[in-house]
Amino acid sequence: PAGAGAGAGAPGGARGRPPAPGGNSPYRQAPNRGGPGGPARGGPPAGRGGPSGTGGPNSGKTRRKKKEKQSPAEQELSRGPMRRDVPIEDQITVERVEVLSGVTVGELADKLGVGGAALVKKLFEMGEMATVQQSLPDDTVEIIGADLGVAVHFLSEEELEFGVEAPEDPENLQSRAPVITVMGHVDHGKTLLLDAIRSTDVVSGEAGGITQHIGAYQISKDDRAITFIDTPGHEAFTAMRARGAQVTDVAILVVAANDGVMPQTQEAIAHLKAAEVPVVVAINKMDVEGADPVKVKTQLTEHDLVAEDFGGDIPMVEVSAKTKQGLDDLLEVVLLQADLLELQANPDKDARGRVVEAHLDKGRGPVATLLVQGGTLKRGDILVAGTADGKIRNMFNEHGEQVQEAEPSRPVQVIGLNEVPEAGDEFRVVSAERLARDVAERRSARDRRKELAERRPTTLEEFTSAVQAGDKATLNVIIKADVSGSAEALEDALVKLELDEVQVRVISKGVGAITQGDVRLAEASDAIIVAFNVRPGANAREEIDRSGVDLRTYRIIYEAIEDIERAVKGLLAPEFREQVLGEAEVREVFKVPKAGFVFGCMVTRGEIRRDAGVRVIREGVVIAEDKMTSLRRFKDDVREVREGFECGIGLEKFQDVKEGDVFEAYETVEVARD
């Protein structure tokens, strides 16, 4: 029959291939039905595109052809026929799905094992209009999961890269040392307290006696290790202090007995509450005159920190960092709190934890302070931390001594990373350098995409809106610091300085000496360079001299913030205020041929100037604003007329002036910002 592929494309024709077995060919058509290559329904004669001819499904050409990418419609078909008679709830056989944030309807349908159209219909019933290819908000995905009885787990970037971790076997867990964070207001004695506990001298090495970045140390008390993290107290380091609260088990809140609760004390309390960290209050400076611990306890009660002797559950210990009064009691209370938490970790696995601090050392390269939270970190391990990766070449404890391994809760400095990681990044030990490099490169690419998205040019609509609202001046800043935490804190402080009329934009942030590249970027971007505890190299200094780029160097962050604040205020558009110059009362109205009206006036207060603006006031109400076209005394044009003299005034637009009206002359003057 013709429909069976007769002609040049008939089985066995064209290229001499044996005919397919008649009864078993899936492409064989029933007589007189006609396929795409048969004439039964008016199609062209079977030939080079026929079902079984050259180019048909049985040809070698098709078999060699690569699998083409499926269209959305084909993907939908490949999911199988949708069972319209079965509710979507009965089609689902899974109890839990793992998805990425921003999952599409089609991807979620695949995870649930249902057709995309069925899920679109379900969304429509819930009041959500969406297509198969459309991304869903996370809260919508959670609502769908709850409605269908499926638990939804959103994968983090770490879980996507390393997989979801199985729960720890209790048999593998061992006790670990508590990690203690010391928090409180600036100059309340946090570092001095830790200094007394460690019996070393840290404060004298700090610029201005202020802790500039996080330090992590481990001490021993009654043969038990305790790890301390000292977070900076100045408000500019809010982000660093918040990060310190993420890794801590117990927090010591230091409050000076003579000052009481201060703004940063309240800020620290808010961080600790958000992190749900147990708190021990150290009422410091008990040796200072005017110390009032009862007042401190009363103030803390207002912030829901009720002392044990006030009927609450917060341990409060009176101490003096100078005289070392109460330090043993404080450590005992801290260990007691740690015992209640039953802190455990598995030391027999690949290490993971957090980057506490990182900086670029001229001789050793990137140096990172790591806090091990699980597993054991060993010299020679391959790790990835944020966008940095590398093999640990050397490892040191807080005393600068080389160590071979670090168990959970142990802070160590490591050397061997290819770049400086961000403070607060998670680090993980991986099996191969290739894997670490791939993960780090993917993260770097993701960060670059994010940065480019944020740097997108302003659209015409946005530009028009900005012009209508008043043009924004932009202060571009490049930040270079000795450690990543300081750079991050300085960036945070600059964002807080952002005013309505000035946009502060940090176009680059890095660790280490100022390079030629930084100077060239500053020159191209019309930016200033803010250097914190770092200096330019010889080549960079020559580049600065040549280009005239503004470089500001600082050792204490207060000065940097104040300087930038002044620069920001200097960029503000000038503020204008009106200043009334004088008033003139209209005594007579004259009509001048071809010139309109001229108003005969007496200057009753101040002076009237020719270039001033004019308001027409009638019975105390401003009825018009205008400009002068003429100011005359008798027949002479004059620049100004003083109080007690008569004059003639002509107005540009407003002519409905009556005798008894008052002209108020004013000018707009520029006023310096506060």
RAJO-V695865 format. One record per pair of residues at least 24 apart in sequence whose ideal C-beta (glycine too) atoms are under 10 Angstrom apart, sorted by the first residue. I is the first residue (numbers start at 1). GAP is how many residues later the second one is. Records with the same first field share a line. If there is no record, write none. Layout:
BEGIN
I=GAP + GAP
END
This chain:
BEGIN
1=28 + 29 + 30 + 31 + 32 + 33 + 37 + 38 + 39
2=27 + 29 + 30 + 32 + 33 + 35 + 36 + 37 + 38 + 41 + 43 + 44
3=25 + 26 + 27 + 28 + 29 + 30 + 31 + 32 + 33 + 34 + 35 + 36 + 37 + 38 + 40 + 43 + 48
4=24 + 25 + 26 + 27 + 29 + 30 + 31 + 33 + 34 + 36 + 42 + 46 + 47 + 48
5=24 + 30 + 31 + 32 + 33 + 40 + 41 + 42 + 45 + 46 + 47 + 48 + 51
6=31 + 32 + 33 + 39 + 40 + 41 + 44
7=30 + 31 + 32 + 37 + 38 + 39 + 40 + 41 + 43 + 46
8=29 + 37 + 38 + 39 + 40 + 42 + 45 + 46
9=28 + 36 + 37 + 38 + 39 + 40 + 41 + 42 + 43 + 44 + 45 + 46 + 47 + 50
10=27 + 36 + 37 + 40 + 42 + 43
11=39 + 40 + 41 + 42 + 45 + 47
12=40
13=33 + 34 + 37 + 39 + 40 + 41
14=33 + 34 + 36 + 38 + 39 + 40 + 41 + 42 + 45
15=38 + 39 + 44 + 45 + 46
17=35 + 36 + 37 + 41 + 42 + 43
19=33
20=32 + 38
25=26 + 27 + 32 + 33
26=25 + 31 + 32
27=24 + 25 + 29 + 30 + 31
28=24
72=34 + 44 + 59 + 60 + 61
73=59
75=31 + 34 + 35 + 41 + 57 + 58
76=30 + 33 + 39 + 40 + 41 + 56
77=38
79=27 + 30 + 31 + 34 + 35 + 36 + 37 + 38 + 39 + 53
80=33 + 34 + 35
81=34
82=32 + 33 + 34 + 35 + 36 + 39
83=31 + 32 + 35
84=31 + 33 + 34 + 37
86=28 + 32
87=31 + 35
88=24 + 26 + 27 + 30 + 31 + 33 + 34 + 37 + 56 + 59 + 60
89=25 + 33 + 58 + 59 + 60 + 61
91=24 + 27 + 28 + 57
92=26 + 56 + 57 + 58
94=54 + 56 + 57
95=54 + 55 + 56
96=49 + 54 + 55 + 56 + 57
97=44 + 48 + 51 + 53 + 54 + 55 + 56 + 57
98=53 + 54 + 55 + 56 + 57 + 61 + 62 + 65 + 66
99=37 + 39 + 42 + 46 + 53 + 54 + 55 + 56
100=35 + 38 + 54 + 55 + 56 + 57 + 59 + 60
101=34 + 35 + 36 + 37 + 40 + 53 + 54 + 55 + 56
102=33 + 34 + 35 + 36 + 39 + 52
103=32 + 33 + 34 + 35 + 37 + 38 + 49 + 51 + 52
104=26 + 27 + 28 + 29 + 30 + 31 + 32
105=25 + 26 + 27 + 28 + 29 + 30 + 31 + 35 + 36 + 39
106=25 + 26 + 27 + 28
107=25 + 26 + 28 + 29
108=24 + 27 + 28 + 32 + 33 + 36 + 37 + 42 + 44
111=39 + 41
112=32 + 33 + 36 + 38
114=34
119=25 + 29
122=25 + 26
156=270
157=269 + 282 + 285 + 286 + 289
158=194 + 226 + 268 + 270 + 281
160=282
161=223 + 267 + 269 + 274 + 277 + 278 + 281 + 282
162=188 + 190 + 222 + 266 + 268 + 273 + 277
165=184 + 187 + 209
168=176 + 177 + 178 + 181 + 206
169=177
170=174 + 176
171=175
172=172 + 173 + 174 + 175 + 176 + 177
173=169 + 170 + 171 + 172 + 173 + 174 + 175 + 201 + 235
174=169 + 170 + 171 + 172 + 173 + 174 + 233 + 234
175=49 + 163 + 164 + 167 + 168 + 169 + 170 + 233 + 234
176=49 + 51 + 73 + 162 + 167 + 168 + 169 + 170 + 171 + 196 + 197 + 198 + 231 + 232 + 233 + 234
177=41 + 42 + 43 + 47 + 48 + 49 + 50 + 72 + 158 + 161 + 166 + 168 + 230 + 231 + 232 + 233
178=46 + 47 + 48 + 49 + 50 + 70 + 71 + 72 + 100 + 156 + 157 + 159 + 160 + 161 + 163 + 165 + 231
179=37 + 39 + 47 + 48 + 49 + 50 + 65 + 68 + 69 + 70 + 71 + 72 + 159 + 164 + 175 + 192 + 194 + 229 + 230 + 231 + 232
180=39 + 46 + 47 + 48 + 49 + 50 + 68 + 69 + 70 + 71 + 72 + 100 + 151 + 154 + 155 + 157 + 158
181=33 + 35 + 46 + 47 + 48 + 49 + 50 + 60 + 62 + 63 + 64 + 65 + 66 + 67 + 68 + 69 + 70 + 71 + 72 + 87 + 90 + 91 + 94 + 96
182=29 + 33 + 46 + 47 + 48 + 49 + 51 + 62 + 66 + 69 + 70 + 71 + 72 + 86 + 100
183=46 + 47 + 48 + 49 + 50 + 58 + 61 + 62 + 65 + 68 + 69 + 70 + 71 + 72 + 81 + 82 + 84 + 85 + 86 + 88 + 89 + 94 + 96
184=47 + 49 + 57 + 67 + 68 + 69 + 70 + 71 + 72 + 77 + 78 + 80 + 81 + 83 + 84 + 85 + 97 + 98 + 100
185=48 + 49 + 50 + 68 + 69 + 70 + 71 + 74 + 75 + 76 + 77 + 78 + 79 + 80 + 81 + 82 + 83
186=24 + 25 + 46 + 47 + 48 + 49 + 50 + 51 + 76 + 77 + 78 + 79 + 372
187=46 + 47 + 69 + 72 + 75 + 77
188=45 + 65 + 66 + 67 + 68 + 69 + 70 + 71 + 72 + 74 + 76 + 77 + 94 + 95 + 96 + 97 + 133
189=44 + 65 + 66 + 67 + 68 + 93 + 95 + 96 + 99 + 130 + 131 + 132 + 133
190=40 + 41 + 42 + 43 + 62 + 63 + 64 + 78 + 92 + 94 + 131
191=24 + 39 + 40 + 41 + 42 + 63 + 130
192=62 + 92 + 93 + 128 + 129 + 130
193=35 + 37 + 59 + 61 + 89 + 91 + 92 + 126 + 127 + 128 + 129 + 131 + 134 + 137
194=25 + 34 + 35 + 36 + 58 + 60 + 127
195=35 + 126
196=88 + 123 + 124 + 125 + 126 + 127 + 128 + 129 + 131
197=24 + 29 + 31 + 55 + 122 + 124 + 127 + 130 + 131 + 133 + 134 + 137
198=30 + 32 + 200
199=125
200=198 + 199
202=28
203=118
206=26 + 350
207=326 + 347 + 348 + 349 + 350 + 352
208=26 + 347 + 348 + 349 + 350 + 351
209=347
210=24 + 27 + 346 + 347 + 348
211=26 + 29
212=25 + 28 + 269 + 270 + 271 + 273 + 274 + 277 + 320 + 321 + 343 + 344 + 345
213=24 + 27 + 143 + 144 + 145 + 146 + 156 + 210 + 268 + 269 + 270 + 271 + 272 + 273 + 274 + 275 + 276 + 320
214=26 + 27 + 29 + 30 + 33 + 142 + 143 + 155 + 157 + 197 + 209 + 210 + 269 + 271
215=141 + 142 + 154 + 183 + 196
216=28 + 31 + 138 + 140 + 141 + 153 + 154 + 155 + 182 + 194 + 195 + 196 + 197
217=180 + 181 + 182 + 194
218=179 + 180 + 181 + 188 + 191 + 192 + 193 + 194
219=112 + 179
221=106 + 107 + 110 + 111 + 113 + 114
222=106 + 109 + 110 + 113
224=107 + 111 + 114 + 115
225=182 + 184 + 185
226=24 + 105 + 108 + 109 + 112 + 183
227=144 + 145 + 171 + 181 + 182 + 183 + 184
228=24 + 106 + 170 + 183
229=127 + 128 + 140 + 142 + 182
231=37 + 40 + 254
232=32 + 253 + 254 + 257 + 325
233=29 + 31 + 32 + 34 + 35
234=30 + 255 + 259 + 322 + 323 + 324 + 327
235=28 + 29 + 32 + 254 + 257 + 258 + 261 + 322 + 323 + 326
236=250 + 253 + 254 + 256 + 257 + 258 + 260 + 321 + 322 + 324 + 325
237=27 + 248 + 249 + 251 + 252 + 253 + 255 + 256 + 320
238=26 + 29 + 30 + 32 + 33 + 251 + 254 + 255 + 258
239=184 + 185 + 246 + 249 + 250 + 252 + 253 + 254
240=116 + 117 + 183 + 184 + 243 + 244 + 245 + 246 + 248 + 249 + 252
241=26 + 27 + 30 + 31 + 248
242=25 + 26 + 28 + 29 + 32 + 33 + 182 + 250
243=28 + 111 + 112 + 113 + 179 + 180 + 181 + 182 + 242 + 245
244=24 + 27 + 31 + 110 + 112 + 179 + 180 + 241
245=25 + 26 + 27 + 28 + 29 + 30 + 31 + 32
246=25 + 28 + 29 + 31 + 108 + 178
247=28 + 106 + 107 + 108 + 109 + 124 + 126 + 162 + 164 + 177
248=24 + 27 + 29 + 30 + 123
249=28 + 29 + 85 + 88 + 89 + 92 + 94 + 160
250=27 + 28 + 29 + 30 + 83 + 84 + 85 + 86 + 87 + 88 + 90 + 91 + 93
251=24 + 26 + 27 + 28 + 29 + 30 + 83 + 86
252=27 + 28 + 29 + 30 + 32 + 65 + 67 + 78 + 79 + 81 + 82 + 85
253=24 + 26 + 27 + 28 + 29 + 30 + 47 + 52 + 61 + 63
254=27 + 28 + 29 + 30 + 31 + 65 + 67
255=26 + 27 + 28 + 29 + 30 + 38 + 41 + 42 + 44 + 45 + 50 + 61
256=26 + 27 + 28 + 29 + 30 + 32 + 35 + 40
257=26 + 27 + 28 + 29 + 30 + 31 + 33 + 34 + 35 + 36 + 37 + 38 + 39 + 61 + 62 + 63
258=26 + 27 + 28 + 30 + 31 + 32 + 33 + 34 + 37 + 38
259=25 + 26 + 29 + 31 + 32 + 33 + 36 + 37
260=32 + 33 + 35 + 36 + 37 + 38 + 39 + 40
261=34 + 35 + 37 + 38 + 39 + 41 + 42 + 44
262=37
265=31 + 34 + 35 + 38 + 40
266=33 + 36 + 37
269=31 + 34 + 35 + 36
270=33
272=33
273=30 + 31 + 32
278=35 + 36 + 37 + 56 + 59 + 60 + 62 + 63
279=26 + 34 + 35 + 36 + 37 + 58
280=34 + 35 + 36 + 37 + 50 + 51 + 53 + 54 + 56 + 57
281=24 + 26 + 33 + 34 + 35 + 36 + 37 + 38 + 49 + 52
282=33 + 34 + 35 + 36 + 37 + 38 + 39 + 44 + 45 + 47 + 48 + 51 + 52
283=24 + 33 + 34 + 35 + 36 + 37 + 43
284=33 + 34 + 35 + 36 + 37 + 38 + 41 + 42 + 46
285=33 + 34 + 35 + 36 + 37
286=31 + 32 + 33 + 34 + 35 + 36 + 37 + 39 + 40
287=32 + 33 + 34 + 35 + 36 + 37 + 38
288=32 + 34
291=27 + 29
293=24 + 25
308=25
343=65 + 66
344=30 + 64
345=27 + 28 + 29 + 30 + 31 + 62 + 63 + 64
346=28 + 29 + 30 + 62
347=25 + 27 + 28 + 29 + 58 + 59 + 60 + 61
348=27 + 28
349=25 + 26 + 27 + 80
350=24 + 25 + 26 + 27 + 28 + 31 + 32 + 33 + 78 + 79 + 80 + 81
351=24 + 25 + 26 + 27 + 30 + 32 + 41 + 54 + 55 + 56 + 57 + 59 + 76 + 77 + 78
352=25 + 31 + 56 + 74 + 75 + 76 + 77
353=24 + 30 + 32 + 53 + 55 + 56 + 57 + 58 + 59 + 73 + 74 + 75 + 76
354=31 + 57 + 69 + 70 + 71 + 72 + 73
355=30 + 31 + 33 + 59 + 62 + 65 + 66 + 67 + 68 + 69 + 70 + 71 + 72 + 129 + 130
356=55 + 56 + 57 + 67 + 68 + 129
357=54 + 56 + 64 + 66 + 67 + 126 + 127 + 128 + 129
358=27 + 28 + 30 + 55 + 56 + 59 + 61 + 62 + 63 + 64 + 65 + 66 + 67 + 125 + 126 + 127 + 153
359=54 + 61 + 64 + 122 + 123 + 124 + 125 + 126 + 127 + 128 + 152 + 153 + 174 + 175
360=59 + 60 + 120 + 121 + 122 + 123 + 124 + 150 + 151 + 152 + 153 + 174
361=52 + 54 + 59 + 121 + 151
362=150 + 151
364=29 + 30 + 49 + 51 + 52
365=25 + 28 + 50 + 51 + 52 + 53 + 54 + 55 + 147
366=24 + 48 + 49 + 50 + 51 + 52 + 53 + 54 + 55 + 118 + 145 + 146
367=27 + 29 + 46 + 47 + 48 + 49 + 50 + 53 + 116
368=24 + 44 + 45 + 46 + 47 + 48 + 49 + 52 + 53 + 55 + 57 + 59 + 116
369=27 + 29 + 42 + 43 + 44 + 45 + 54 + 114 + 116
370=25 + 36 + 40 + 41 + 42 + 43 + 44 + 47 + 51 + 55 + 57
371=35 + 37 + 38 + 39 + 40 + 41 + 56
372=33 + 34 + 35 + 36 + 37 + 38 + 39 + 40 + 55 + 57
373=35 + 36 + 37 + 53 + 54
374=33 + 34 + 35 + 54
375=31 + 32 + 33 + 53 + 54
376=29 + 30 + 31 + 32 + 34 + 53
377=26 + 27 + 28 + 29 + 30 + 31 + 33 + 35 + 37 + 50 + 52
378=25 + 26 + 27 + 28 + 51
379=24 + 25 + 26 + 27 + 33 + 35 + 37
380=24 + 25 + 36
381=24 + 25 + 33 + 35 + 46 + 47 + 48 + 49
382=34 + 46 + 47 + 48 + 49 + 50 + 51 + 52 + 53 + 54 + 55
383=31 + 33 + 34 + 38 + 44 + 45 + 46 + 47 + 53
384=33 + 37 + 41 + 42 + 43 + 44 + 45 + 46 + 49 + 51 + 52 + 53 + 54 + 55 + 56 + 59
385=29 + 32 + 34 + 35 + 36 + 37 + 40 + 41 + 42 + 43 + 51 + 55
386=31 + 33 + 34 + 35 + 36 + 37 + 38 + 39 + 40 + 41 + 53 + 54 + 57 + 58 + 61 + 98
387=31 + 32 + 33 + 34 + 35 + 38 + 52 + 53 + 54 + 55 + 56 + 57 + 58 + 59 + 60 + 61
388=28 + 29 + 30 + 31 + 32 + 33 + 34 + 37 + 39 + 48 + 52 + 55 + 56
389=27 + 28 + 29 + 30 + 32 + 38 + 41 + 44 + 46 + 47 + 48 + 49 + 50 + 51 + 52 + 54 + 55
390=24 + 25 + 26 + 27 + 28 + 29 + 31 + 43 + 46 + 47 + 50
391=25 + 26 + 27 + 42 + 45
392=24 + 25 + 37
393=24
419=25 + 91 + 92
420=63 + 64 + 67 + 90 + 91 + 92
421=63 + 90
422=25 + 62 + 63 + 65 + 66 + 87 + 89
423=60 + 61 + 62 + 63 + 64 + 65 + 66 + 88
424=60 + 61 + 64
425=59
451=56 + 57
454=51
455=50 + 52
466=37
469=31 + 32
470=30 + 31 + 103
471=30 + 102
472=27 + 28 + 29 + 30 + 31 + 99 + 101
473=26 + 28 + 29 + 30 + 31 + 95 + 97 + 98 + 99 + 100
474=28 + 29 + 30 + 31 + 33 + 51 + 52 + 53 + 97
475=27 + 28 + 29 + 30 + 31 + 51 + 52 + 53 + 89 + 92 + 93 + 95 + 96
476=27 + 28 + 29 + 30 + 31 + 32 + 45 + 46 + 48 + 49 + 50 + 51 + 52
477=27 + 28 + 29 + 30 + 31 + 32 + 45 + 48 + 50 + 51 + 52 + 53 + 75 + 87 + 90 + 91
478=28 + 29 + 30 + 31 + 32 + 36 + 40 + 41 + 43 + 44 + 47 + 49 + 50 + 51 + 52 + 53 + 71 + 73
479=27 + 28 + 29 + 30 + 31 + 32 + 39 + 49 + 50 + 51 + 52 + 53 + 81
480=28 + 29 + 30 + 31 + 32 + 33 + 34 + 35 + 38 + 49 + 50 + 51 + 52 + 53 + 54 + 55 + 56 + 60 + 71 + 73
481=28 + 29 + 30 + 31 + 49 + 50 + 51 + 52 + 53 + 73 + 76 + 79
482=29 + 30 + 31 + 49 + 50 + 51 + 52 + 73
483=28 + 29 + 49 + 50 + 51
484=25 + 26 + 27
485=26
486=25 + 46 + 47 + 48 + 68 + 71 + 74
487=24 + 43 + 45 + 47
489=43 + 68 + 71 + 72
490=40 + 42 + 64 + 67 + 70 + 71 + 74
491=39
493=64 + 65 + 67 + 68 + 71 + 72
494=36 + 66 + 67 + 70 + 71 + 74
496=65
497=64 + 67 + 68 + 70 + 71 + 72
498=70
499=66 + 69 + 70 + 72 + 73 + 174
500=72
501=67 + 70 + 71 + 72 + 74 + 172
502=65 + 66 + 67 + 68 + 69 + 70 + 71
503=65 + 68
504=60 + 61 + 63 + 64 + 67
506=24
510=24
512=25
513=24 + 27
514=25 + 26 + 27 + 29 + 30 + 35 + 37 + 39
515=24 + 25 + 28
516=24 + 25 + 26 + 27 + 28
517=26
518=25 + 26 + 31 + 33
519=24 + 25 + 26 + 27 + 28 + 30 + 32
520=27 + 29
521=28
522=25 + 27 + 28 + 29
523=24 + 25 + 26
525=24
526=24
528=24 + 35 + 36 + 39
529=24
530=24 + 30 + 31 + 33 + 34 + 37
531=24 + 29
532=24 + 25 + 27 + 28
533=24
568=105
569=103 + 104 + 105
570=103
571=102
572=100 + 101
573=100
574=95 + 96 + 97 + 98 + 99
575=94 + 95 + 96 + 97 + 98 + 99
576=91 + 92 + 93 + 94 + 95
577=90 + 91 + 92 + 93 + 94
578=35 + 37 + 88 + 89 + 90 + 91
579=33 + 87 + 88 + 89 + 90 + 92
580=25 + 26 + 32 + 35 + 84 + 85 + 86 + 87
581=24 + 25 + 26 + 27 + 28 + 31 + 32 + 59 + 83 + 84 + 85 + 86
582=24 + 25 + 26 + 27 + 30 + 58 + 59 + 60 + 61 + 81 + 82 + 83 + 84
583=24 + 25 + 32 + 34 + 60 + 79 + 80 + 81 + 82 + 83
584=24 + 30 + 47 + 57 + 59 + 61 + 62 + 63 + 65 + 77 + 78 + 79 + 80 + 81
585=32 + 74 + 75 + 76 + 77 + 78
586=30 + 32 + 63 + 71 + 72 + 73 + 74 + 75 + 76 + 77
587=59 + 72 + 73
588=58 + 60 + 71
589=66 + 68 + 69 + 70 + 72
590=58 + 60
591=64
592=38 + 56 + 58
595=34 + 35 + 55
596=33 + 54 + 55 + 56 + 59
597=52 + 53 + 54 + 57 + 58 + 59 + 60
598=31 + 32 + 34 + 49 + 50 + 51 + 52 + 53
599=48 + 49 + 50 + 51 + 52 + 56 + 58 + 59 + 60 + 62 + 64
600=32 + 46 + 47 + 48 + 49 + 59
601=30 + 40 + 44 + 45 + 46 + 47 + 48 + 56 + 60 + 61 + 62
602=39 + 41 + 42 + 43 + 44 + 45
603=37 + 38 + 39 + 40 + 41 + 42 + 43 + 44 + 46 + 60 + 62
604=39 + 40 + 58 + 59
605=38 + 39 + 57 + 59 + 60
606=36 + 37 + 58 + 59
607=33 + 34 + 35 + 36 + 38 + 58
608=30 + 31 + 32 + 33 + 34 + 35 + 37 + 39 + 41 + 55 + 56 + 57
609=29 + 30 + 31 + 32 + 56 + 57 + 58
610=27 + 28 + 29 + 30 + 31 + 39 + 55
611=28 + 29 + 54 + 56
612=28 + 51 + 52 + 53 + 54 + 55 + 56
613=51 + 52 + 53 + 54 + 55
614=35 + 37 + 38 + 40 + 49 + 50 + 51 + 52
615=39 + 47 + 48 + 49 + 50 + 51
616=35 + 38 + 40 + 41 + 42 + 45 + 46 + 47 + 48
617=44 + 45 + 46 + 47
618=38 + 39 + 40 + 42 + 43 + 44
619=41 + 42 + 43
620=42
622=40 + 42
623=31 + 33 + 34 + 38
624=27 + 29 + 30 + 31 + 32 + 33 + 37
625=28 + 29 + 39 + 41
626=25 + 26 + 27 + 28 + 29 + 31 + 37
627=24 + 25 + 26 + 27
628=24 + 35 + 37
629=24
631=34
640=25
641=24
END
